[in-house]
Amino acid sequence: MSRSGYYHLVAEDLISRIEDGEFTPGDPLPKQIELAASYQTSRLTIQKAIQILITEGYVYVKKGNGTFVKTENKQSSIMQSNVIECIGLTAKFKGIMDINNKVISFHVRQADDDECEKLELPEGSRVYDIIRLRYLNSQPFRLEYIIMP
């Protein structure tokens, strides 16, 4: 079997196992090293497969505790972001989906009082005002409004 994209096959198999009830909501997945041994592959391949499961909403990671099967509806999770999640769109989907951007507008302007307060900028500071459309696999995914120093 070709190893190119093998992580996709591992992810599909793990998803099947979750959907078949082998791993139920709240259950931990086996440790990455155990999965690597059972699929006869590397931990990197397992990590990529688990990232697909995270992206598709099947599992979540508790740092230091492992990877667990989610209890909520997996269908909506790819469109949602967790407030405490410190990972950008590019990092979240890298190697899983093609990511492209289209800048709709880009201006430099003086920040208003509210923006200066929220961004902790001195009065009269200038900011970038950007609107961009993000694409995943050539499909519009997210319209972003960005104001930054």
N, C-alpha and C positions, 0 to 999 in steps of 0.2 A: 504494500500500500504506500502511495506517495505521502511524504511528510509535509508537502506544501499545503498549507491550510489545514493541517491535521487538527489544530485547535478547534476549528469549526465542527469537525466530526465529534470531537470530545464534548464540546458544548452541546451539540444536538443529542448525544447519548445521555448526558447528565440531565438535560431538559426532559427527555423521555422518561428517565428514571423518576424525576420529580413528579411529572404528570401521571405516571403509573402508580404513584403512591409509595414507592420505595423509600423516598425521603419526603416526610410530611412537614407542614408548616411548623417552624420552630426547631426542627431537627438540624444538627450540625452536619455539614458535608464532611467526608473523611479529610484528614490533613493532606495538604498538597503533595507531600512526599509519598503518601499512600496512594493517592490518585495517580501520580506519575508512575509508580510501580505497576499498578493494575492496568493502566493504559499503555505501558511500556514506552514511555516518552519522558521528556524532561519537565522539570518544574516550570520552566518558562512557558512551555506549551500549555500546561495546566493553568498558569496564571492568566494567559490570554483567553482560555476557555472560560474561566471564572469571570473575567471582565465582561465577556459577552452575556453571561447569566446575570450579572449585576445590571448591565445596561438594559437588558430585556425585562428586568424586574423579578427574576426568579429567586435571587438570593441577595443577602447583604453581608457585610463584613463587620465584625466587632473586633476592633484592633486588640490583638493579644489573646483573643478567645476563639477565633476561627470564622468560618463562613457558614451562614445559617439560611435555611429556606424561609422565604418571606411568607407572611400570613395574609397580606393584603393583595388586592387585585393586581396581577402583573401587567395587564394590558395598558394601564394608564401610566405606569412608572417611567417609561422612556421619555415621556413628554414633560415630566415633572422634575424639579430639582429640589434637593434637600437643602434647607437653609444652612445647615452645618457642613454641607459638602463643600470642600475647598478644592474643587477640580473643575477646570474649564472644559468647554465643549470639545476642544481639540484633543485634550488628554483623555476625556471620557470615551470618545469614539475612534481614536487613532487605531488604525489597523483593523477596525471593524466596519467602518463606513467611510466613504469619500466625503471630505468636508471642503466646502468652498464658500467664499464670501463675495458679496457685492456691496460696495460702499455706495449708499444712496446720497448721503450728504456728509461734508466734512468742512467745518468752519472753526476758526479761532475767534473767540469773542471775550468780552469782559464778563466775568461771573457776576450774577446778581447776589444780593445780600444773603438770601437763603442758601445758595450754593457755596458761598464763602464760609458760612457758618458750618454747614454739613461736611465740607471738604477741609475744614480748618485752614482756610487760606486768608491771607491779609486782604483787606478791602482793596478793590481795584485790580485784583489778580485776573489773569487771562486763563481761559479753559478751552479745551478741545470739545467741540459739540459734534458728535458723530452718530449717524444712523446707518446701520448696515443690516443686510439680509443674510442669514446663514442658511446654507444648503447642506442637506445630508443626502448622499446618493442622488444628486441633481434635483432633489425635491425641496421646495422652500420649507424650512423648519422653524426658524425663529427670527423675528424682527427685533433688533437690539437698539436701544437708545442709550448712548454713552456720553457722560460728561466727566472729563478728567482734567486735572491740572496739566 
